[in-house]
Amino acid sequence: MTQDSFSANTEYFHQEGKTNLRASLRIAFETAVSRGIETIVIFTGVGEGPEIAVKEFRHLPVFKDIKLIAVTFPYGQRFHEGKQIEIPPGTREFLDENHVPLIRAHLPFNPISAHYRHHGILGQDLTLIGNALSIFGGSMSLCVQAAIMACDAGYLQLGEHVISMTSDTAIIARTAPTERLLADFIVREILCKPLFLTIGKGEEGVSPSTIEARSGPELLPPG
């Protein structure tokens, strides 16, 4: 480390998913305080992350001034086998009572399908951006999109630094609206992420002590 650099920790989880939610929240809140960041944006499917953030973190005096913004999937979005993911009415009321805005809109990286499949797909270029971000983990695209959507909705200013997170990934980002994504949006730091992409890329049965590179020593975490 020199005068032109600094060291910062990135925490790596051994798997993707909600098992890392509380750890990701802890990292986000502690980093927000230590870096003077005022806002944490949480992408959520059923509202669990923002609810825990309010109940278990923001009530603590050290975190009481941190603003929270929740972002979720748009109305009507369907997943595998037609499944829908919704935030229960009680959770929405809880977030509203605790002054946590909930943003629900089209995800910038999602395509817009034509009524007839052979007529093509709109927004394909932005879809490829989301796919490219998946090399960092399945949630990285959601972290980026959550910050963009909060900026689009007017809750964040162009160039504002925030922490954007999901259940297993958290980043510090300089925000921008969708229109200025490629010109102004910056992922400043990665605070935590999965080491193994057990959901997004189906990595199973791996651990830091069992992975071996094709030519070289075992892949072990630092220290």
N, C-alpha and C positions, 0 to 999 in steps of 0.2 A: 504494500500500500504506500502510495506517495501523496504529495500534496494535490495531485491531479486525479486522485481516485479515492474511493472508500469501500469498505467491505460491508455487506449486508447478508443476512441469512435467508435462505429459502428452505422451507420445511417440506420434505417429501413423504407422502403417504404411500404405503405398500399396496393400496388398492383404490379404485374409484368408488364414489358413492356417498350415501348419507352417514355412514359410520364416521366420517371425518367432519361432520357439520360443526360440532361444538369446538373442535380444535381450530377449524377455519375461522369461526367467529372470534375465538380468543385472539388468534393472530391478527385478524383485521382490527379489532378494537385496540389492542395494545400498540399496533403500528400507527393507528390513527392518532393516538395520544402522543406517541414519541416523535411523530413527524409533523404534528400540527395540522393534520387533515381533518376537515370538519364533517365530511359526509361519507357514509358507507352505503353503497348500492347493493342490494341483495336480490339475485334472481332466484325465484322460488316457484315450485310447481303447485304445492298445496298450502303454502303459507307458513310452514314449520320454521324455516330459518328466521324470518322477521319476528315471529312470535317469540322464539327463544332469545333473540337479540334483545327484545324489550324486557322480557321477564327475568333473564339471568345475567344480562350485561348492562343495559343502559340504566338500570335502577341503581347501580353502584356510583358513588359520588365521582369517581375518576372518569367515568364515561357519560355522565349525565348530559353533557352539552353536544354529544355527537348526534348529528341528524341521520335518520334512516330513510331510505327510499326502497320500496319493494317493486319489483318488476316481474310480470308473469306472462304466460302464454296468451295469445289472443283468444277471444271467444270463438268457439267452434273448431279449434284446431284438434285434429284427431291423430291418434298415435297407433301403435300396432294393434291389429284386430279391431279397429274402430274405437279403441278406448279413449275416453276423454279425461283430462286432468283438470280439476277445479279446486279453487280455494273455498272452503266451506263458508257459509254466511256468517257464522259465529266468529270465525277468524278474521273475516273482512271487517266486521264491526269492531273487533278488538284493535285491529291496526288503525282504524279511523279514530277510535277513542284515544289512542296514544300518539296521534298526529304523525302516522306513518303513511304517506301517500302510496297508493297502489296504481302502478301503470300497467295497462293491459292494451296492447296494440300489436299490429303485425310486426314480426321480427324482421329486421332489415335484411338478413341473409337468407330468408326463406323465399323460395320461388313463388310466383303466382301462376297457377296452372290454367291453361285454356279449358273451356268446356269440353272440347273434343281433343283427346290426347295428341292426335297426329298434327294438330295445329300449332304445336310448339309450347315453349315455356318462357314466360317473362322473368326478368331479373336473374338470369342464369349466371351472369358475371359475379354478382354478390354472393350467390350460392357457393361459388368456387372459393371465395374468400373464407367462408365458414368452414368448408372442407379442409382448406389449407391450415387453418388454425387448429384443427383436430390433431395435428401432429404433436401438439403440446398436451393434449388430453381432451376428452369429450366436452369439458366444461369451459374451455378457454373461449370458444366462440360465444357462449352465453354471457360470460363476463364482459366481453367487448360489446356485445349487442345491448346488454342491460345499461351500460354507461351511455351508449349512443341514444337509446330510447328515452332515458331520463333527460338527456340534453334536448332531444326533439320535443319533449313535452314541456320544456321550460323550467324544469326543476334544477338544472345545472347550467352553468354559463360556459360558453366557448373558452377553452383553455384552462378551465378549473381542474385542479387535481383532486381525485377522489379514490377511494378504495372500492373496487367492484368485485363481487364474489358470488360463488355458488356453494354447494355443500362440500366441495373438495378442492376448490381453486380460488385464489385471491390475488388480485393485481393492484398496483397503483397505476392509474391511467390519467393522462391529460385528455379531457373530454372534448368532443366535437359532435355536432349533429350529423345525421346520415349524409347530408349534402356535402359536408366537408370532411368526411371520414378519411379519405386517402391523403388529404392535404394537411390535416391538423391533429388527427387522433394519434396518440402515442401510448404504447404500453411502457411505462417507465420502469416498473420492477415487477417481478413475479415473487409473491410472498410465500405461496404454498401451491403445490400441485401434486397429483398422483405420480409416483415413480413408474408404476406398471398400469397399463391401460386395460384393466380387467373387464370393463364394460364396453367402451368405445371400439376397442380393437381385439377383444376376446382373449387377452393374455391370461392364462390360467396356470396354476401350479408353479409360479415363479417366485423367487425371493432374492434379495441381494446376495445371499450366500450360494445360490444355485445357478444363477445365470453365468454363462461363460461366453466371452466374445469368440468369434470364429478364429481369430488369430490374436492371442494376447492373454493377459491375466484375467482372473475373475472380476466381474463388475461388482465392486463393493462401494457402499456409501463412504464419504470422507470420514476419517476418524474411526 
